């Protein structure tokens, strides 16, 4: 399972009564695939994994699999307590997913050997290829990363920490392991485009794009400019769109998800609000987001 291009992390739409809106999820995913997504990661961080039931994760995965119809890989998330993660892995496999994004356990500071054990227990319960997401308290040393990368079924590592020096050592350590040349690394920071140039410098070209969910034109233009070495457009988008977007995102905790969801609605598909403990953006913040989108679209159309 190899990825190319922009990786799409759809939001999870909810109806007026707060239940999963499978029809609008299908519309959202179809528009993303049609726009050129290189892969669909459903019910993950941007999709409010933290607020979904296991049954909702399974249903969302099935919608994604049916909608994409094999055009691009579909992955879904699992995480938390090992028994829960194993159950979620079984559910997304049953729904037809091509792989699993394994999030770390919550509210636990584990030793390195414990993190390896966690991945071992989940991967042993599924035949799906697994990408491990290091973030929060799941901070891997280079030796631990190499050990996890060598586990059967583990095909990738997504970084949500942002320590470039550590990540460089991790990449080098994994690449030195037999078979490590094919291992895939992902920049999984919020608004990953802000750090994409730095990650490319250490050999990590893949990244998750939350912006693709509501402004695929901007996300694709940035990705293409970065790949072609168009520094002028990359700099313009970082200065005029991504930088101000990050500043707005950082004003309220949880806006890394809530702003994305508001952006999808802003662009014409009403996907509802976010579930607690997140909060929907204020009207003022939505207006600022609209201005930023207009500015970004103007830049890529110039």
C-alpha positions in Angstrom: 0.0 0.0 0.0 1.8 3.1 -1.3 0.5 6.6 -1.1 1.0 9.5 -3.5 -0.3 13.0 -3.5 -2.4 14.8 -0.9 -3.9 12.6 1.8 -7.5 13.4 2.6 -8.8 13.3 6.2 -12.6 13.9 5.9 -14.6 15.4 8.6 -17.5 13.4 10.1 -20.9 15.0 9.3 -23.6 15.0 11.9 -27.4 15.5 11.4 -29.4 18.1 13.3 -30.0 15.6 16.1 -26.3 14.8 16.4 -26.2 11.4 14.7 -23.9 10.3 12.0 -24.9 11.6 8.6 -23.8 8.9 6.2 -25.3 10.6 3.1 -23.3 13.8 3.5 -20.2 11.8 4.5 -20.5 10.0 1.2 -20.8 13.3 -0.7 -17.8 14.8 1.2 -15.6 11.8 0.4 -16.7 11.6 -3.2 -15.9 15.3 -3.7 -12.4 14.8 -2.2 -11.6 11.7 -4.3 -12.9 13.5 -7.4 -10.6 16.5 -6.6 -7.6 14.2 -6.6 -7.0 12.8 -3.1 -4.3 10.2 -2.8 -5.9 8.3 0.0 -8.9 8.6 2.4 -8.3 8.4 6.2 -11.8 8.3 7.6 -12.9 8.7 11.2 -9.4 9.8 12.2 -8.4 13.0 14.0 -10.1 15.5 11.7 -13.0 13.1 11.7 -13.5 13.4 15.5 -12.3 9.9 16.2 -12.3 10.8 19.9 -16.0 11.4 19.9 -17.3 8.5 17.8 -18.7 5.1 18.9 -17.1 2.0 17.6 -20.3 1.3 15.6 -20.0 4.8 14.1 -16.4 4.2 13.1 -17.4 1.0 11.4 -20.3 2.7 9.5 -18.1 5.6 8.5 -15.5 3.2 7.2 -18.1 1.3 5.2 -19.3 4.5 3.6 -15.8 5.5 2.7 -15.0 2.0 1.2 -18.3 2.0 -0.8 -17.8 5.6 -2.0 -14.2 5.3 -3.1 -14.9 1.9 -4.8 -11.2 1.0 -4.9 -10.0 4.3 -6.6 -7.8 5.2 -3.6 -6.8 3.4 -0.4 -9.1 3.8 2.6 -7.8 3.7 6.2 -9.6 4.2 9.4 -8.5 4.8 13.0 -8.2 2.7 16.1 -6.7 3.6 19.4 -7.1 3.9 23.2 -7.2 0.8 25.5 -5.8 -2.3 23.8 -9.1 -4.2 23.9 -11.0 -1.2 22.4 -8.3 -0.8 19.7 -8.5 -4.4 18.8 -12.3 -4.2 18.5 -12.0 -1.1 16.4 -9.4 -2.8 14.1 -11.8 -5.8 13.6 -14.6 -3.4 12.8 -12.8 -1.4 10.2 -11.5 -4.6 8.6 -15.0 -5.9 8.5 -16.1 -2.7 6.8 -13.5 -3.3 4.1 -10.7 -0.8 4.9 -7.3 -1.2 3.3 -5.4 -0.2 6.4 -5.4 1.1 10.0 -4.1 4.3 11.5 -3.2 3.3 15.1 -3.5 6.1 17.6 -1.7 5.8 20.9 -3.3 5.0 24.3 -4.7 8.0 26.2 -3.7 9.5 29.5 -0.9 7.0 30.0 2.8 7.8 30.0 4.3 4.5 28.9 7.9 3.3 28.7 9.3 2.6 25.3 8.9 -1.2 25.7 5.3 -0.6 26.6 4.6 1.3 23.4 6.1 -1.6 21.4 3.9 -4.0 23.3 0.8 -1.9 22.6 1.5 -2.0 18.8 2.3 -5.7 19.0 -1.0 -6.5 20.7 -3.1 -4.6 18.2 -1.2 -5.7 15.1 -1.5 -9.3 16.2 -5.3 -9.0 16.1 -5.6 -7.7 12.5 -4.3 -8.6 9.1 -4.6 -4.9 8.0 -1.5 -2.9 7.3 -0.9 -0.5 10.2 0.4 3.0 10.4 1.4 4.0 13.9 0.7 7.6 14.9 3.2 9.0 17.4 1.8 12.0 19.3 1.1 13.1 22.8 2.8 10.8 25.3 3.7 8.2 22.6 7.1 9.7 21.7 9.3 7.1 20.2 13.1 6.9 20.3 14.8 6.0 17.1 15.5 2.5 18.4 11.9 2.0 19.4 10.7 3.3 16.1 13.0 0.8 14.3 11.6 -2.0 16.4 8.0 -1.0 15.7 8.8 -0.6 12.0 10.1 -4.2 11.9 6.8 -5.6 13.4 4.7 -7.7 10.9 2.0 -5.5 9.4 3.5 -2.1 10.4 4.0 -0.2 7.1 4.3 3.4 8.3 4.8 6.0 11.0 2.9 9.2 11.2 4.5 12.0 13.3 2.3 14.3 15.3 5.1 15.6 17.6 7.1 17.9 15.3 10.6 17.4 16.7 12.4 17.5 13.4 15.8 16.5 14.9 14.2 13.5 16.5 12.3 12.6 13.4 15.4 12.8 11.3 17.1 10.2 13.6 14.0 8.0 13.4 14.0 8.1 9.6 17.7 7.2 9.5 17.3 4.4 12.0 14.3 2.8 10.2 15.9 3.1 6.8 19.0 1.3 8.1 16.9 -1.8 9.0 16.6 -4.5 6.3 13.4 -3.7 4.4 13.3 -0.2 5.8 13.6 1.5 2.5 10.0 0.8 1.7 8.7 2.1 5.1 6.5 5.1 4.8 6.7 8.3 6.9 4.0 10.9 7.3 4.0 14.5 8.6 0.9 14.4 10.8 1.1 17.8 12.4 -2.0 20.1 12.4 -1.9 22.2 9.2 1.0 20.1 8.0 1.7 22.4 5.1 3.4 24.8 7.4 6.1 22.2 8.2 6.0 20.3 4.9 9.2 22.0 3.5 11.2 21.1 6.6 9.9 17.5 6.6 10.9 17.1 2.9 14.4 18.0 4.0 14.6 14.8 6.1 13.0 12.6 3.6 9.3 12.8 4.7 7.3 13.9 1.7 3.8 12.6 2.7 1.6 14.6 4.9 -2.0 14.8 6.0 -3.9 17.9 4.7 -6.8 19.1 6.8 -7.1 22.1 4.4 -7.9 19.6 1.5 -11.2 18.8 3.3 -12.6 22.3 2.7 -10.2 23.9 0.1 -8.8 21.2 -2.1 -7.8 23.8 -4.7 -5.4 25.4 -2.3 -4.1 22.2 -0.9 -3.4 20.7 -4.3 -1.8 23.9 -5.6 0.5 24.0 -2.5 1.4 20.3 -2.9 2.2 20.7 -6.6 4.2 23.9 -6.0 6.3 22.1 -3.3 7.0 19.1 -5.5 8.0 21.3 -8.5 10.1 23.7 -6.4 7.9 26.7 -7.1 9.2 28.6 -4.1 7.3 31.8 -5.0 3.8 30.1 -4.7 4.8 28.1 -1.7 6.0 31.2 0.1 2.9 33.2 -1.0 0.5 30.5 0.3 2.4 30.1 3.6 2.4 33.9 4.1 -1.1 34.7 2.9 -3.1 31.6 3.8 -1.5 28.9 5.9 0.3 31.2 8.4 -2.8 33.3 9.2 -4.9 30.1 9.3 -2.6 28.6 12.0 -2.8 31.9 13.9 -6.6 31.6 13.9 -6.5 27.9 14.7 -4.4 28.6 17.7 -6.8 31.1 19.3 -9.1 28.3 20.6 -8.2 24.8 21.6 -9.8 22.3 19.3 -10.0 24.6 16.3 -7.7 22.2 14.4 -10.9 20.2 13.9 -13.7 22.7 14.4 -12.4 25.2 11.8 -12.0 22.5 9.2 -15.6 21.4 9.8 -16.8 25.0 9.6 -14.8 25.3 6.4 -16.6 22.4 4.8 -19.9 23.9 5.6 -18.7 27.3 4.4 -17.8 25.8 1.0 -21.3 24.4 0.5 -21.8 21.1 2.3 -23.5 21.5 5.7 -21.7 18.8 7.8 -23.1 20.0 11.2 -21.2 21.0 14.2 -18.5 19.3 16.4 -19.2 17.1 19.3 -18.2 17.9 22.9 -15.7 18.7 24.3 -15.0 20.7 21.1 -16.8 23.9 20.3 -17.9 25.3 17.0 -16.2 28.5 15.8 -17.8 31.8 16.5 -19.4 33.8 13.7 -16.4 36.2 13.8 -14.0 33.3 13.4 -16.0 31.8 10.6 -15.9 35.2 8.8 -12.2 35.4 9.2 -11.9 31.8 7.8 -14.0 32.8 4.8 -11.6 35.8 4.1 -8.6 33.5 4.3 -10.1 31.0 1.9 -10.9 33.8 -0.5 -7.3 35.0 -0.2 -5.9 31.5 -0.7 -8.1 30.9 -3.8 -7.0 34.2 -5.2 -3.4 33.2 -4.8 -3.7 29.9 -6.6 -5.7 31.4 -9.4 -3.3 34.3 -10.1 
